[in-house]
Amino acid sequence: MEERGIVKIIVKGYFNLQKAMENKSLVEVEKAAATIREVLDDLSRRFGREFIETICEPDARQPAGHIMLLVNGRNYLTLPGKLDTELKDGDEIALFPPIAGG
């Protein structure tokens, strides 16, 4: 089995989602190679209930339908592995709340 190395993932929260990340606009996650789901799990443990209730579905295993999650500018739903997509060192996850204009 191939050993997974340590990767650093940048997570950016925009607008009111920063509040769920202890008012941080940028968070770094370092761990043995990770999937999107594993990074969300880490952030849920790190930031707790407010993060889970703001960003995740009730089971905390996926983003809520109204949250846009991009990996390097691409919606995670368009990636072959979706939440189980392996992330590479330096990848960036962006979390956006619903945005309406007028």
PENOR-V691664 format. One record per backbone hydrogen bond with DSSP energy under -1.0 kcal/mol. NH is the residue of the N-H (numbers start at 1). CO is the residue of the C=O. Records with the same first field share a line. If there is no record, write none. Layout:
BEGIN
NH->CO ; CO
END
This chain:
BEGIN
7->31
9->29
10->91
11->27
12->93
13->25
14->95
17->14
18->15
21->18
22->19
23->18
24->21
27->11
29->9
31->7
33->5
36->85
37->83
39->35
40->36
41->37
42->38
43->39
44->40
45->41
46->42
47->43
48->44
52->48
53->49
54->50
55->51
56->52
57->62
60->57
64->55
67->64
68->96
70->94
71->74
72->92
74->71
76->69
78->75
79->76
82->79
84->81
85->82
87->34
90->8
91->88
93->10
94->70
95->12
96->68
END
